[in-house]
Amino acid sequence: MRRAGMNLRELTMALGLIGSAAATACGASSDSGGFGSDTGQEGLDPGVGQGGAQDFGRFRDILLDGGIPGPETIDDVGFFNEHKLDLPPAQCGDSVCIHGSLGLMANMISGSPCTVVLLGMNTPIDPATLDRPPLNLAIAVDTSGSMAGAPIQYVREGLEGMLGALEPEDRITLIGFSGEAEILVEHAAGDAPELAQAIAGLSADGNTNLYDGLRSAYEIVADHHDPSRQNRVILLSDGQATAGITASAKIVAMSEVYNELGFGLSTIGMGAEFDVELMRELSEAGAGAFYFLEDPSAVEEVFVEEAQAFLVPLAEEVKIDVDVTDGWVLREVYGTKLAEMSGNSVGIDIPSLQLAHRLETDDHDEGRRGGGGAMVIELLPTGVDTDGEVGTVQFSYRDPATDAIVVDQVDIASPLGPWETPEAGYFGDFAVEKSFVMLNIYVAFQMAATRASVGDDRSAMTVLMSLAQNVEDWLADNPDYDIEDDLVYVRLFIENLQARGDAGTLEPESLPPAPEPWPHD
């Protein structure tokens, strides 16, 4: 996410992070073997995303404030969503194409082998030609006293920016909630003067009756329900429920009733005091996104995004079934909270898929979020020779435009023998290579945050310093904006641990062995 007054390059230069390390081949792209091999045609088709992700903002904000983030502040779905992958062309002949590609190399933390399969989705549909269904959207804004001053001003500006992304056919409800909910404008056209007037008149005072605000939003969306529209709610708050029904379980239960009726929900948390767990749980159940705004000025980016890409359904009732051969053990699935594992099979049921907001790998002027819905499966080789067969992916969904059920299958293969790991690694295409690096960075953040949370700063620094060197070496051969930005926060995490003073002095050349990120591999 872009922060006001400082871009990535300025921050990188200020911290002196990206050095000129000697090039080291960490992984070589291959154009032979395996589904998803490089066709020489990249970055042409938009990615496809899923909802329910906590974005990377809270983790970043803690680091930028000089703190040490806890493991609960980073989410694999949200972290992956901030990385744009150039998948192979979407040539499956349908609205959504799925790709499966194998990658393996020594991991970037301890050096032990790591094998992954990337599941990525994209679409041949040109966003410029995609007609967004009109909205039946209710926006519930926290107008309690803690929102007074700059926060409510940013919300006004963000909603005003959103007006430019609305169409006259859209119908918008605006609700303010403090001690109780107040309907400020109901079911107004996207270009209605009273909507702009209600936004301009937003003010802040009183307690936070989150239950009443959210319930009122759902009730109005239900009153005006129209199957030809996107029937959704956006909830924004900077605090915890302090009035009315305050129990999180009751708020979630109420919300789920409306979610089951087909009403989606996205949540936005501002500041440092909002109820992170509640807002995340609400968005997951509502098949929406969960945003943490470390910079309140970014609220405009979120509102515009919600009015555009994330409200365009490309597929519904999505099912992804992965079966792995006996040459491998299925260890873990990252990038989704909807996976059910059973032996060497995993099933993933996703309510809906939307066009990803970010269309290019270097398109970061408006922030990093919205890259797509990449999922990464970790495998452990058993040594059984399966003649290169790794597994199959069964993919199906309902096309919301025609109600037709679309079915596809992709096979995942490897040109390598059992236990074979080339020194430079093997990757079916660059997308899986980048996803391998993403996974290593995510796992390192989780490991370091977990260790630091129990006072083991030295072990946390060992993890991060080992990772940082390998990521720098990889970037020397593979310049990539997203991974460069990740490295900024890896280095900042190290600096904050050093400043805390509990880890002692560690130099890269004298690092102790890093703990195993995947101890059974």
Secondary structure, 3 states (H helix, E strand, C coil): CCECCECHHHHHHHHCCCCCCCCCCCCCECCCCCCCCCCCCCCCCCEEECCCCECCHHHHHHHHCCCCCCHHHCCHHHHHHCCCCCCCCCCCCCCCEEEEEEEEEECCCCCCEEEEEEEEEECCCCHHHCCCCCEEEEEEEECCHHHCCHHHHHHHHHHHHHHCCCCCCCEEEEEEECCCEEEEEEEEECCCHHHHHHHHCCCCCCCCCHHHHHHHHHHHHHHCCCCCCEEEEEEEECCCCCCCCCCHHHHHHHHHHHHHCCCEEEEEEECCCCCHHHHHHHHHHCCCCEEEECCHHHHHHHHHHHHCHHHCEEEEEEEEEEEECCCEEEEEEECCCCEEEECCEEEEEEEEEEECCCCCCCCCCCCCCCCCCCEEEEEEECCCCCCCEEEEEEEEEECCCCCCEEEEEEEEECCCCCCCCCCCCEECCHHHHHHHHHHHHHHHHHHHHHHHHCCCHHHHHHHHHHHHHHHHHHHHHCCCHHHHHHHHHHHHHHHHHHHHCCCCCCCHHHCCCCCCCCCCC
